[in-house]
Amino acid sequence: MFVDRHLDWASAYARRCHAGDLSEDVAQEAIMKLLARPPFDPRYSSIRPYLRVVIRKKSLSARFRKRLEPLSREARLVDPRTSPSQAVARAKQLSAANKAIARLPTPQRLVVRRRAEGLSYGEIARLTGRTEASERALHQRALTKLRRQLRRFLPP
């Protein structure tokens, strides 16, 4: 009864917190946390303010943990009518891009991945404890290195 009453609201709030396809999981985890260890804070006369805090934190944590998987040759990024030689060339490009990203220093690699996941510079800054400007600079330096390493694949 309690879960039924709050799960839809919690899922909707998780979507507003940009949990994306993880919103249902985030909502369920928040409610499970509430059931396992109810808050003893007198500020919470209603349970929803507590759930808001938990869902916000769990959404941010879920986005932080979600990693991009390396692109594989099986990825359907090319038109099925592509010739075998074009498919081989595309596979070489993907392999080179994955290797170039892996060679980046850890802070730059993480900011590139988080930006690819859709996080803003402000969200990344909150996760890492750095300023938004430093995250932006790290991202720009990483893109410059990637362009330099992958210039043979880029159009002139």
PAZAPA-4460 file (N, C-alpha, C; in steps of 0.05 Angstrom, whole numbers, plus 32768, in hexadecimal, padded with zeros to 4 digits):
% residues 156
    n_x    n_y    n_z   ca_x   ca_y   ca_z    c_x    c_y    c_z   seq   type   mol
   8010   7FE8   8000   8000   8000   8000   8012   8019   8000     1      M     A
   8025   801A   8013   8037   8031   8014   8046   8034   7FFA     2      F     A
   8051   801E   7FF0   8061   801E   7FD8   8050   8027   7FC0     3      V     A
   8038   801C   7FBE   8026   8023   7FA8   8020   8041   7FA8     4      D     A
   801D   804C   7FC0   8016   8068   7FC2   802D   807B   7FBA     5      R     A
   8046   8072   7FBE   805C   8084   7FB9   806E   807D   7FA1     6      H     A
   806B   8065   7F96   807E   805D   7F81   807B   806D   7F67     7      L     A
   8062   8072   7F5F   805E   8082   7F46   806A   809E   7F49     8      D     A
   8064   80AA   7F60   806F   80C5   7F65   808E   80C4   7F65     9      W     A
   8099   80B0   7F73   80B6   80AE   7F75   80C3   80AA   7F59    10      A     A
   80B6   809A   7F48   80C1   8095   7F2D   80C0   80AF   7F1D    11      S     A
   80AA   80BD   7F1F   80A7   80D7   7F10   80BC   80EA   7F1A    12      A     A
   80C1   80EC   7F34   80D5   80FE   7F3E   80F1   80F6   7F35    13      Y     A
   80F6   80DC   7F34   8111   80D2   7F2B   8115   80DA   7F0E    14      A     A
   8100   80D9   7EFE   8102   80E1   7EE1   8109   80FF   7EE0    15      R     A
   80FC   810F   7EF2   8102   812C   7EF2   811F   8131   7EFC    16      R     A
   812A   811F   7F0B   8146   8121   7F14   8159   8116   7EFF    17      C     A
   8150   8111   7EE7   8160   8108   7ED1   816C   80EC   7ED5    18      H     A
   815D   80DA   7EE3   8167   80BF   7EE6   8163   80AF   7ECD    19      A     A
   8152   80B9   7EBB   814F   80AC   7EA1   8143   8090   7EA3    20      G     A
   814F   807D   7E95   8145   8062   7E95   8149   8054   7EB0    21      D     A
   8157   8061   7EC2   815B   8055   7EDD   8147   8060   7EF1    22      L     A
   8134   8070   7EE8   8121   807D   7EFB   8111   806A   7F0C    23      S     A
   8108   8054   7F00   80F9   8040   7F0F   810A   8033   7F25    24      E     A
   8123   802C   7F1D   8135   8020   7F30   813C   8034   7F47    25      D     A
   8141   804D   7F40   8147   8061   7F54   8130   8064   7F68    26      V     A
   8118   8065   7F5D   8100   8068   7F6E   80FD   8050   7F81    27      A     A
   8101   8038   7F76   80FF   8020   7F87   8114   801F   7F9C    28      Q     A
   812D   8027   7F95   8142   8027   7FA9   813C   803B   7FBF    29      E     A
   8132   8052   7FB8   812B   8067   7FCC   8116   805D   7FDF    30      A     A
   8102   8050   7FD5   80EC   8046   7FE6   80F6   802F   7FF7    31      I     A
   8108   801E   7FEC   8113   8008   7FFC   8124   8013   8012    32      M     A
   8133   8028   800D   8143   8035   8022   8132   8040   8037    33      K     A
   811C   804C   802F   8109   8057   8043   80FD   8042   8054    34      L     A
   80F5   802B   8048   80E9   8015   8057   80FE   8008   806A    35      L     A
   8117   8006   8060   812B   7FF8   8070   8134   8009   8088    36      A     A
   8136   8024   8083   813F   8036   8098   8130   8050   8097    37      R     A
   8119   8051   80A4   8109   806A   80A4   8118   8081   80B0    38      P     A
   8113   8099   80A5   8121   80B1   80B0   8116   80B8   80CC    39      P     A
   8128   80C0   80DD   8120   80C8   80F8   8123   80E6   80FB    40      F     A
   8124   80F4   80E5   8128   8111   80E5   810D   811F   80E8    41      D     A
   810A   8130   80FC   80F1   813D   8100   80E9   8150   80EA    42      P     A
   80FC   8158   80D9   80F5   816A   80C2   80E1   815D   80AF    43      R     A
   80E1   8142   80AE   80D0   8135   809B   80B5   812D   80A7    44      Y     A
   80A2   8140   80A5   8087   813A   80AE   8079   8129   8099    45      S     A
   8082   812C   8080   8078   811B   806B   8090   810B   8061    46      S     A
   808A   80F5   8054   80A0   80E4   804A   80AC   80EE   8030    47      I     A
   809D   80FE   8021   80A6   8106   8006   80BF   8117   8006    48      R     A
   80C2   812A   8019   80DC   8139   8019   80F4   8127   801D    49      P     A
   80F1   8113   802E   8106   80FF   8032   810B   80F0   8018    50      Y     A
   80F6   80E7   800B   80F9   80D9   7FF1   8106   80EA   7FDC    51      L     A
   80FF   8104   7FDC   810B   8116   7FC8   8129   8117   7FCB    52      R     A
   8133   8119   7FE4   8150   811A   7FE9   815D   8100   7FE0    53      V     A
   8151   80E9   7FE8   815C   80CF   7FE1   815C   80CB   7FC3    54      V     A
   8146   80D2   7FB6   8144   80CE   7F99   8158   80DF   7F8A    55      I     A
   815B   80F9   7F93   816E   810B   7F86   818B   80FF   7F88    56      R     A
   8192   80F6   7FA0   81AD   80EB   7FA4   81B0   80D1   7F94    57      K     A
   819D   80C0   7F94   819F   80A6   7F86   819F   80AB   7F68    58      K     A
   8191   80BF   7F5E   8191   80C5   7F41   81AD   80CE   7F39    59      S     A
   81B8   80E0   7F49   81D3   80EA   7F43   81E7   80D3   7F44    60      L     A
   81E5   80C2   7F58   81F7   80AB   7F5B   81F4   8098   7F44    61      S     A
   81DB   8093   7F3B   81D6   8080   7F25   81E2   808B   7F0B    62      A     A
   81E0   80A5   7F06   81EC   80B0   7EEE   820A   80AF   7EF0    63      R     A
   8215   80B2   7F08   8232   80B2   7F0B   823D   8096   7F06    64      F     A
   822E   8081   7F10   8238   8066   7F0D   8234   805B   7EF0    65      R     A
   8220   8066   7EE3   821A   805C   7EC8   8232   8063   7EB5    66      K     A
   823E   8050   7EAA   8255   8054   7E99   824E   804D   7E7C    67      R     A
   825B   805B   7E6B   8258   8054   7E4F   8268   803B   7E49    68      L     A
   825C   8029   7E3C   826A   8011   7E34   8279   8018   7E1A    69      E     A
   8291   800C   7E16   829F   8011   7DFD   828D   8009   7DE5    70      P     A
   828F   8018   7DD0   8280   8011   7DB8   828C   7FF8   7DAC    71      L     A
   827B   7FE6   7DA3   8284   7FCD   7D98   827F   7FCC   7D7A    72      S     A
   828B   7FB8   7D6E   8287   7FB5   7D51   826A   7FAE   7D4B    73      R     A
   825D   7FA2   7D5F   8242   7F99   7D5A   822E   7FB1   7D5D    74      E     A
   8237   7FC7   7D66   8225   7FDE   7D6A   8219   7FE6   7D4F    75      A     A
   81FF   7FEB   7D4F   81F1   7FF2   7D36   81F3   8010   7D31    76      R     A
   820B   8019   7D2C   8210   8035   7D27   8212   803B   7D09    77      L     A
   8212   8026   7CF9   8215   802A   7CDC   81FD   801F   7CCE    78      V     A
   81F8   8029   7CB7   81E2   8020   7CA6   81E7   8003   7C9E    79      D     A
   81D1   7FF2   7CA0   81D5   7FD6   7C98   81DE   7FD2   7C7B    80      P     A
   81DA   7FE6   7C6B   81E2   7FE4   7C4F   81FF   7FEB   7C4B    81      R     A
   820E   7FEF   7C60   822A   7FF6   7C5F   823A   7FDF   7C53    82      T     A
   824D   7FE6   7C43   825F   7FD1   7C37   8271   7FC6   7C4D    83      S     A
   827C   7FAE   7C48   828E   7FA2   7C5C   82A7   7FB4   7C61    84      P     A
   82B1   7FC1   7C4C   82C9   7FD2   7C50   82C1   7FEA   7C62    85      S     A
   82A9   7FF5   7C5E   82A1   800B   7C6F   829D   8002   7C8C    86      Q     A
   8293   7FEA   7C90   828F   7FDF   7CAB   82A9   7FDB   7CB9    87      A     A
   82BE   7FD2   7CAA   82D8   7FCE   7CB6   82E4   7FE9   7CBD    88      V     A
   82E1   7FFD   7CAC   82EB   8018   7CB2   82DE   8023   7CCB    89      A     A
   82C3   801F   7CCD   82B5   8029   7CE4   82BE   801B   7CFE    90      R     A
   82C3   8001   7CFC   82CD   7FF2   7D13   82E8   7FFC   7D1C    91      A     A
   82F9   8003   7D09   8314   800F   7D0F   8311   802A   7D1D    92      K     A
   82FE   803A   7D13   82F8   8054   7D1F   82EF   8051   7D3C    93      Q     A
   82DC   803E   7D41   82D2   803A   7D5C   82E8   8030   7D6E    94      L     A
   82F8   801E   7D65   830E   8014   7D75   8322   802A   7D7C    95      S     A
   8329   803A   7D68   833C   8050   7D6D   8330   8064   7D80    96      A     A
   8316   806A   7D7E   8309   807D   7D91   8309   8072   7DAD    97      A     A
   8303   8059   7DB0   8303   804D   7DCB   831F   804D   7DD7    98      N     A
   8333   8047   7DC7   834F   8047   7DD1   8358   8063   7DD8    99      K     A
   8350   8077   7DC8   8357   8093   7DCD   834A   809C   7DE7   100      A     A
   8331   8095   7DEB   8324   809D   7E04   8331   8090   7E1C   101      I     A
   8338   8077   7E19   8345   8068   7E2F   8360   8074   7E36   102      A     A
   836E   8080   7E23   8388   808C   7E28   8387   80A7   7E36   103      R     A
   836F   80B3   7E37   836C   80CE   7E44   8372   80CB   7E62   104      L     A
   837C   80E1   7E6E   837F   80E0   7E8B   8363   80DC   7E98   105      P     A
   8363   80D0   7EAF   8349   80C8   7EBC   8335   80DF   7EBE   106      T     A
   833D   80F7   7EC8   8329   810C   7ECA   831D   8114   7EAF   107      P     A
   832D   8115   7E9A   8323   811C   7E80   8311   8105   7E75   108      Q     A
   831A   80EC   7E79   830A   80D6   7E6F   82EE   80D6   7E7C   109      R     A
   82EE   80DB   7E96   82D4   80DB   7EA5   82C2   80F1   7E9C   110      L     A
   82CD   8109   7E97   82BC   811F   7E8F   82B1   811A   7E73   111      V     A
   82C1   810E   7E61   82B8   8107   7E46   82A1   80F3   7E48   112      V     A
   82A4   80DF   7E58   828F   80CB   7E5B   8275   80D6   7E67   113      R     A
   8279   80E7   7E7C   8261   80F2   7E89   8252   8106   7E76   114      R     A
   8261   8114   7E66   8254   8126   7E52   8245   8115   7E3E   115      R     A
   8251   80FE   7E36   8244   80ED   7E23   822B   80E0   7E2F   116      A     A
   822A   80DD   7E4A   8213   80D3   7E57   81FD   80E8   7E5A   117      E     A
   8204   8101   7E53   81F0   8116   7E54   81F1   8128   7E6C   118      G     A
   8205   8125   7E7E   8207   8136   7E95   8211   8152   7E8D   119      L     A
   8208   8166   7E9B   8211   8181   7E95   822C   8185   7EA4   120      S     A
   8239   819B   7E9E   8253   81A1   7EAC   824D   81A6   7ECA   121      Y     A
   8237   81B2   7ED0   8230   81B7   7EEC   822C   819D   7EFB   122      G     A
   821E   818A   7EEF   8219   8170   7EFC   8234   8161   7F00   123      E     A
   8245   8162   7EEC   825F   8155   7EEF   826F   8162   7F05   124      I     A
   826E   817D   7F06   827D   818B   7F1B   8274   8183   7F37   125      A     A
   8259   8180   7F3A   824F   8178   7F54   8259   815C   7F5B   126      R     A
   825B   814A   7F47   8264   812F   7F4C   8281   812E   7F54   127      L     A
   8292   813F   7F47   82AF   813D   7F4B   82B9   8150   7F60   128      T     A
   82AA   8164   7F66   82B3   8178   7F7A   82C4   818E   7F6D   129      G     A
   82C5   818F   7F53   82D4   81A4   7F45   82C0   81B9   7F3C   130      R     A
   82CA   81CF   7F31   82B9   81E4   7F27   82AF   81DD   7F0B   131      T     A
   8299   81EA   7F03   828E   81E6   7EE8   82A2   81EE   7ED3   132      E     A
   82B0   8204   7ED8   82C4   820E   7EC5   82DB   81F9   7EC1   133      A     A
   82E3   81ED   7ED7   82F9   81D9   7ED4   82F0   81C0   7EC5   134      S     A
   82D6   81B8   7EC9   82CB   81A2   7EBA   82CA   81A8   7E9C   135      E     A
   82C2   81C1   7E96   82C0   81CA   7E7A   82DC   81C9   7E6D   136      R     A
   82F0   81D3   7E7C   830C   81D4   7E72   8316   81B7   7E6E   137      A     A
   8311   81A5   7E81   831A   818A   7E7E   830D   817D   7E65   138      L     A
   82F4   8182   7E60   82E6   8177   7E49   82F2   8182   7E2F   139      H     A
   82F8   819C   7E2E   8304   81A8   7E16   831F   819C   7E11   140      Q     A
   8330   8199   7E26   834A   818D   7E22   8348   8171   7E18   141      R     A
   8335   8162   7E23   8331   8146   7E1B   8329   8145   7DFD   142      A     A
   8317   8156   7DF5   830E   8156   7DD9   8325   815E   7DC6   143      L     A
   8335   8170   7DCF   834C   8178   7DBF   835F   8161   7DBB   144      T     A
   8365   8152   7DD1   8376   813A   7DCF   836A   8125   7DBD   145      K     A
   8350   8121   7DC0   8342   810C   7DAF   8343   8114   7D92   146      L     A
   833E   812D   7D8C   833F   8136   7D70   835B   8132   7D64   147      R     A
   8370   8138   7D74   838B   8135   7D6B   8391   8117   7D66   148      R     A
   8388   8106   7D78   838E   80E9   7D75   837D   80DC   7D5F   149      Q     A
   8366   80E7   7D59   8354   80DB   7D46   8352   80EB   7D2C   150      L     A
   8364   80FD   7D27   8362   810F   7D10   8362   8100   7CF5   151      R     A
   836E   80E8   7CF4   836E   80D9   7CDB   8352   80D0   7CD3   152      R     A
   8340   80CD   7CE7   8325   80C4   7CE2   8311   80DB   7CDC   153      F     A
   831A   80F4   7CE3   8309   810B   7CDF   830A   8116   7CC3   154      L     A
   82F4   8121   7CB9   82F4   812D   7C9E   8305   8146   7C9F   155      P     A
   8312   814C   7C88   8324   8164   7C87   8315   817E   7C8A   156      P     A
***
